[in-house]
Amino acid sequence: MFTSQTSSFQESIDVDEKEGDFDNEEIAGYSQKIQQINSYYAIYYYQSTSLTLLDTSLAPEAEPELRSYISRRLSKGALLGGMGNIATVELSIPEQAVGCYCCLLEQEKSPQQPEADGNGWVVCLLGDSEKGLNLFRIELDKYVQGLQGSLTLEMLNLETYIRPYLNCWYEESVMHIHRVVLLLQANVGYLLHAALSHKLVEVTGADERTKADVARFIKAASLQGLVQEDTTTASLCKAMSEDSNTNLIINCSTSPPTLTNTVSNRFCNEWIQAFLNAAERFNPFLLGQILENFKLKAIQDMNNLKRFIRQAEMSHYALYRCCLFLQNCGNGDVLLQNARAEHSSFPEACGIINVLEEFLSEQAQGMLY
């Protein structure tokens, strides 16, 4: 659970000022990139202590440097089977220093090949920076695992599958957020709100990659798995998904896409420009950081609300503070929806939530007149 603390929206989107994020020099460098960040790959067969190059997109002078780096990592036991490792490497390429994702895929053991124990393939994906690749670690792990069933000692499918697959790692594992923002533009706020409120999103008139991109964007922005949930939360998600009248529908058969059943709030709308600015600068890694900060700010506000609700059970002043918080955060509808699901078995908390919902409803009506 993330600690609760008060911070402004501007502090949340100023990614260059937050620990672990991109610094000013890095962000300034991104503005010089117009089309695509260079990306590379390499795949080796690992047997005992030796590495055999199977394929790479690196320059001939750079590949031996990468192989030397991987050999050192393997000798130290730093690469574990199925677990990606990300670090900075210096190679003889235009960027000189780049982020390098390495993963050891162990060869399946069988009675016929007992000597295969400890053997496998090392897959390396290189591009941008260590910080940038860390934002997409889950996507990279999943992408590399997709090779597991296609790797054989003979590598008969190198030309037909493995090489094309590895050539596409950057497009498939990193660029999906960028593609979604370019697709929806200022409408991305509706998708952010749908992700936070467990709303089902239907994408029509689009290819499978676009549908998958939107689904991955929603999963990355969702709070599911990051806030305390119970069976009631799961029931809420299921009930909302079954109510087709509330589904956000994105019809991609028109240009730009047509959206139906759109709902958003001030919190989600305030993040739109940050996404658009990063997309315009062709910075998928900054987009990943912004999406992560968006989610963390929502979690922080959720934790604040839960703390206020506990205090409001014993103090009218705390209830007043809670009302002010909901009014100022701009995300009251989503926070109360999640709070009601999480506190459904606590009558006192539900009473407080009822009062807060009435307060927000009165505020909304007052803005209409």
Secondary structure per residue as TSV (DSSP state, phi and psi in degrees):
chain	resnum	aa	ss	phi	psi
A	1	M	-	360.0	133.8
A	2	F	-	-79.2	145.7
A	3	T	-	-71.4	148.5
A	4	S	-	-87.8	133.8
A	5	Q	-	-157.6	154.6
A	6	T	-	-90.3	128.3
A	7	S	-	-149.4	153.9
A	8	S	-	-83.0	164.2
A	9	F	H	-60.7	-41.5
A	10	Q	H	-61.1	-37.7
A	11	E	H	-63.7	-30.8
A	12	S	H	-72.0	-36.7
A	13	I	H	-92.1	-10.6
A	14	D	-	-78.4	74.5
A	15	V	G	-65.9	-22.2
A	16	D	G	-75.2	-12.0
A	17	E	G	-103.6	0.3
A	18	K	S	-101.6	141.2
A	19	E	T	-59.1	133.9
A	20	G	T	87.2	-7.1
A	21	D	S	-94.5	-170.4
A	22	F	-	-77.6	140.3
A	23	D	-	-89.4	175.3
A	24	N	H	-61.3	-39.0
A	25	E	H	-64.8	-40.8
A	26	E	H	-64.1	-45.6
A	27	I	H	-66.6	-37.8
A	28	A	H	-62.6	-37.8
A	29	G	H	-64.8	-34.3
A	30	Y	H	-63.4	-30.9
A	31	S	T	-66.7	-16.4
A	32	Q	T	-83.6	-12.3
A	33	K	-	-88.1	120.5
A	34	I	-	-99.5	-43.7
A	35	Q	S	-108.6	-82.1
A	36	Q	-	-136.3	141.3
A	37	I	-	-71.4	133.4
A	38	N	-	-62.7	139.4
A	39	S	E	-133.7	150.8
A	40	Y	E	-138.8	167.6
A	41	Y	E	-148.5	162.0
A	42	A	E	-154.7	144.6
A	43	I	E	-134.2	132.9
A	44	Y	E	-124.9	151.8
A	45	Y	E	-95.8	129.6
A	46	Y	E	-109.8	123.1
A	47	Q	E	-138.7	119.6
A	48	S	T	57.5	-106.5
A	49	T	T	-117.1	8.0
A	50	S	E	-109.6	150.2
A	51	L	E	-117.2	130.0
A	52	T	E	-115.9	120.5
A	53	L	E	-68.6	129.0
A	54	L	E	-103.3	-39.5
A	55	D	E	-168.2	150.3
A	56	T	E	-160.5	155.9
A	57	S	-	-106.2	4.5
A	58	L	S	-75.1	157.1
A	59	A	-	-66.9	151.9
A	60	P	T	-55.8	-34.1
A	61	E	T	-77.1	-20.8
A	62	A	T	-89.6	-30.5
A	63	E	H	-61.1	-45.4
A	64	P	H	-59.3	-32.1
A	65	E	H	-66.5	-41.6
A	66	L	H	-66.0	-41.2
A	67	R	H	-63.0	-39.2
A	68	S	H	-63.3	-41.6
A	69	Y	H	-62.6	-44.1
A	70	I	H	-67.1	-38.3
A	71	S	H	-59.9	-41.5
A	72	R	H	-64.5	-41.4
A	73	R	H	-63.1	-42.2
A	74	L	H	-66.5	-39.1
A	75	S	H	-65.8	-26.0
A	76	K	T	-91.9	-0.3
A	77	G	T	70.8	26.5
A	78	A	-	-85.4	-9.9
A	79	L	-	-110.7	114.8
A	80	L	-	-103.4	146.4
A	81	G	B	-56.3	124.6
A	82	G	T	79.9	-1.1
A	83	M	-	-114.3	118.9
A	84	G	-	-71.6	146.8
A	85	N	E	-128.0	131.6
A	86	I	E	-120.0	131.6
A	87	A	E	-152.5	173.6
A	88	T	E	-96.0	132.5
A	89	V	E	-125.4	150.0
A	90	E	E	-109.2	119.9
A	91	L	-	-131.8	165.6
A	92	S	S	-83.7	69.6
A	93	I	S	-133.4	167.0
A	94	P	T	-53.8	-37.7
A	95	E	T	-79.0	-16.6
A	96	Q	S	64.4	-68.0
A	97	A	E	-106.8	126.8
A	98	V	E	-138.0	162.4
A	99	G	E	-76.1	140.7
A	100	C	E	-130.0	119.1
A	101	Y	E	-97.3	123.6
A	102	C	E	-122.9	138.1
A	103	C	E	-141.8	132.5
A	104	L	E	-95.3	118.2
A	105	L	E	-102.6	110.1
A	106	E	E	-74.7	142.7
A	107	Q	-	-70.6	136.6
A	108	E	-	-64.6	135.7
A	109	K	-	-84.6	146.3
A	110	S	-	-150.0	155.8
A	111	P	T	-59.5	-29.0
A	112	Q	T	-76.3	-21.0
A	113	Q	-	-130.1	64.7
A	114	P	G	-63.7	-22.7
A	115	E	G	-73.9	-7.3
A	116	A	G	-74.7	-8.3
A	117	D	T	-59.4	121.0
A	118	G	T	92.3	-10.2
A	119	N	-	-85.2	165.8
A	120	G	E	168.7	-161.9
A	121	W	E	-123.1	140.2
A	122	V	E	-107.7	120.0
A	123	V	E	-106.5	128.9
A	124	C	E	-120.9	131.2
A	125	L	E	-121.6	125.2
A	126	L	E	-125.5	137.0
A	127	G	E	169.9	147.6
A	128	D	S	58.0	-128.7
A	129	S	-	-126.5	166.2
A	130	E	H	-60.1	-42.9
A	131	K	H	-60.9	-42.3
A	132	G	H	-63.4	-48.2
A	133	L	H	-64.5	-32.8
A	134	N	H	-61.3	-26.6
A	135	L	T	-68.6	-20.7
A	136	F	T	-119.2	28.0
A	137	R	H	-58.7	-44.0
A	138	I	H	-62.5	-44.6
A	139	E	H	-62.9	-40.2
A	140	L	H	-67.5	-41.7
A	141	D	H	-57.7	-47.2
A	142	K	H	-64.8	-39.9
A	143	Y	H	-66.3	-44.5
A	144	V	H	-67.5	-37.5
A	145	Q	H	-60.8	-24.9
A	146	G	T	-64.9	-13.2
A	147	L	T	-86.2	-18.4
A	148	Q	G	-50.6	-47.1
A	149	G	G	-76.7	-7.3
A	150	S	G	-103.3	-5.9
A	151	L	-	-88.8	124.1
A	152	T	-	-134.6	163.7
A	153	L	S	-62.1	-34.4
A	154	E	S	-79.3	-23.5
A	155	M	-	51.4	44.9
A	156	L	T	-65.6	-24.3
A	157	N	T	-100.7	24.2
A	158	L	I	-60.4	-50.0
A	159	E	I	-72.2	-37.6
A	160	T	I	-85.0	-26.4
A	161	Y	I	-133.4	-54.6
A	162	I	I	-64.4	-47.6
A	163	R	H	-64.4	-48.9
A	164	P	H	-59.4	-36.3
A	165	Y	H	-64.1	-47.9
A	166	L	H	-69.4	-31.5
A	167	N	H	-63.6	-23.8
A	168	C	T	-98.5	8.5
A	169	W	H	-60.4	-38.6
A	170	Y	H	-68.8	-46.1
A	171	E	H	-61.7	-40.7
A	172	E	H	-85.2	-30.9
A	173	S	H	-100.2	-20.1
A	174	V	T	-118.9	-36.2
A	175	M	T	-85.5	-2.2
A	176	H	H	-64.4	-38.2
A	177	I	H	-64.6	-42.6
A	178	H	H	-60.5	-43.7
A	179	R	H	-64.0	-39.0
A	180	V	H	-66.4	-42.5
A	181	V	H	-65.2	-41.2
A	182	L	H	-64.8	-35.0
A	183	L	H	-67.7	-47.0
A	184	L	H	-94.3	-22.3
A	185	Q	G	52.7	-128.2
A	186	A	G	-66.7	-14.2
A	187	N	G	-78.8	-0.2
A	188	V	H	-62.9	-22.5
A	189	G	H	-61.4	-34.1
A	190	Y	H	-66.4	-36.1
A	191	L	H	-71.1	-38.0
A	192	L	H	-62.1	-43.7
A	193	H	H	-65.2	-40.6
A	194	A	H	-62.6	-38.6
A	195	A	H	-65.1	-41.7
A	196	L	H	-72.3	-28.8
A	197	S	T	-103.6	17.0
A	198	H	T	59.4	32.1
A	199	K	-	-88.8	134.6
A	200	L	-	-73.0	137.6
A	201	V	E	-116.9	126.3
A	202	E	E	-108.0	130.3
A	203	V	E	-112.6	120.5
A	204	T	E	-118.8	157.7
A	205	G	S	64.9	27.9
A	206	A	-	-130.6	160.9
A	207	D	-	-77.1	172.2
A	208	E	H	-65.9	-34.1
A	209	R	H	-66.4	-39.9
A	210	T	H	-63.3	-42.8
A	211	K	H	-61.5	-42.4
A	212	A	H	-66.6	-38.6
A	213	D	H	-59.3	-47.0
A	214	V	H	-64.1	-41.9
A	215	A	H	-62.6	-40.6
A	216	R	H	-69.5	-36.7
A	217	F	H	-61.2	-46.8
A	218	I	H	-61.7	-43.9
A	219	K	H	-62.1	-39.6
A	220	A	H	-68.4	-31.4
A	221	A	H	-90.1	-13.7
A	222	S	-	-72.8	152.9
A	223	L	-	-90.8	-4.3
A	224	Q	T	-61.6	131.5
A	225	G	T	88.6	-12.4
A	226	L	T	-110.9	-16.2
A	227	V	S	-117.0	158.2
A	228	Q	-	-64.4	123.6
A	229	E	-	-124.7	159.4
A	230	D	-	-135.5	-173.1
A	231	T	H	-64.1	-25.5
A	232	T	H	-67.9	-38.6
A	233	T	H	-61.4	-43.2
A	234	A	H	-61.6	-39.6
A	235	S	H	-65.0	-38.2
A	236	L	H	-61.1	-46.7
A	237	C	H	-61.0	-42.7
A	238	K	H	-64.6	-43.7
A	239	A	H	-63.7	-42.4
A	240	M	H	-66.6	-36.3
A	241	S	H	-66.7	-32.5
A	242	E	H	-79.9	-14.5
A	243	D	-	-87.9	91.9
A	244	S	G	-64.5	-19.6
A	245	N	G	-70.9	-16.9
A	246	T	G	-103.9	-5.0
A	247	N	-	-62.5	136.5
A	248	L	E	-80.6	121.0
A	249	I	E	-109.2	124.9
A	250	I	E	-111.9	108.5
A	251	N	E	-96.1	106.4
A	252	C	T	-90.1	6.6
A	253	S	T	-76.8	-10.5
A	254	T	S	-109.5	160.2
A	255	S	S	-129.9	114.8
A	256	P	S	-71.2	168.1
A	257	P	-	-58.4	148.9
A	258	T	E	-99.5	129.7
A	259	L	E	-109.3	138.3
A	260	T	E	-123.1	148.7
A	261	N	S	61.0	46.7
A	262	T	-	-80.8	132.1
A	263	V	-	-139.0	135.3
A	264	S	-	-148.3	-175.7
A	265	N	-	-148.8	178.0
A	266	R	H	-63.9	-38.5
A	267	F	H	-58.7	-50.6
A	268	C	H	-66.7	-39.2
A	269	N	H	-65.6	-30.8
A	270	E	H	-68.1	-18.9
A	271	W	T	-90.1	-11.4
A	272	I	H	-57.6	-48.9
A	273	Q	H	-63.8	-35.3
A	274	A	H	-61.4	-43.3
A	275	F	H	-63.6	-44.7
A	276	L	H	-65.3	-38.8
A	277	N	H	-64.0	-44.7
A	278	A	H	-66.4	-37.4
A	279	A	H	-67.6	-38.8
A	280	E	H	-65.2	-32.2
A	281	R	T	-85.2	6.4
A	282	F	T	52.1	55.2
A	283	N	-	-122.8	82.1
A	284	P	H	-64.3	-29.5
A	285	F	H	-73.0	-37.8
A	286	L	H	-66.7	-35.3
A	287	L	H	-60.4	-42.1
A	288	G	H	-61.9	-38.9
A	289	Q	H	-68.0	-40.3
A	290	I	H	-63.8	-42.5
A	291	L	H	-63.8	-38.4
A	292	E	H	-66.1	-41.6
A	293	N	H	-66.1	-37.4
A	294	F	H	-57.4	-47.1
A	295	K	H	-67.4	-41.6
A	296	L	H	-65.4	-36.9
A	297	K	H	-66.2	-39.2
A	298	A	H	-64.2	-39.3
A	299	I	H	-66.2	-41.8
A	300	Q	H	-60.1	-44.6
A	301	D	H	-66.7	-35.8
A	302	M	H	-63.7	-42.9
A	303	N	H	-64.3	-39.3
A	304	N	H	-61.4	-44.2
A	305	L	H	-62.6	-43.5
A	306	K	H	-62.4	-36.9
A	307	R	H	-67.0	-41.9
A	308	F	H	-64.0	-38.4
A	309	I	H	-64.4	-42.2
A	310	R	H	-61.3	-41.8
A	311	Q	H	-70.3	-34.4
A	312	A	H	-68.7	-19.8
A	313	E	T	-66.4	-18.0
A	314	M	T	-121.7	-6.5
A	315	S	-	-145.9	126.1
A	316	H	H	-67.6	-31.7
A	317	Y	H	-65.2	-39.0
A	318	A	H	-63.9	-35.9
A	319	L	H	-63.8	-39.7
A	320	Y	H	-63.4	-44.3
A	321	R	H	-61.7	-36.7
A	322	C	H	-64.3	-41.6
A	323	C	H	-63.1	-43.5
A	324	L	H	-63.0	-40.5
A	325	F	H	-60.9	-47.5
A	326	L	H	-63.4	-36.4
A	327	Q	H	-67.0	-36.9
A	328	N	H	-86.8	-28.8
A	329	C	H	-74.6	-24.7
A	330	G	S	76.6	5.7
A	331	N	-	-127.9	25.5
A	332	G	H	-60.3	-38.4
A	333	D	H	-62.0	-43.6
A	334	V	H	-69.4	-43.9
A	335	L	H	-63.6	-42.6
A	336	L	H	-69.1	-34.7
A	337	Q	H	-61.2	-46.2
A	338	N	H	-69.1	-37.9
A	339	A	H	-65.3	-40.3
A	340	R	H	-63.3	-42.0
A	341	A	H	-63.8	-39.1
A	342	E	H	-77.7	-26.8
A	343	H	T	-107.3	20.1
A	344	S	T	-61.3	-25.7
A	345	S	T	-95.1	9.8
A	346	F	-	-119.2	99.3
A	347	P	H	-55.6	-42.1
A	348	E	H	-62.5	-44.2
A	349	A	H	-65.3	-39.0
A	350	C	H	-62.4	-36.2
A	351	G	H	-63.5	-42.6
A	352	I	H	-62.4	-42.5
A	353	I	H	-64.6	-36.8
A	354	N	H	-59.5	-44.3
A	355	V	H	-63.3	-42.1
A	356	L	H	-66.4	-39.0
A	357	E	H	-65.0	-39.2
A	358	E	H	-63.6	-39.0
A	359	F	H	-62.6	-47.2
A	360	L	H	-64.3	-38.0
A	361	S	H	-63.5	-42.3
A	362	E	H	-65.4	-38.4
A	363	Q	H	-63.1	-43.2
A	364	A	H	-63.9	-40.9
A	365	Q	H	-67.3	-36.6
A	366	G	H	-64.3	-30.7
A	367	M	H	-74.6	-17.9
A	368	L	H	-81.9	-14.8
A	369	Y	-	-114.8	360.0
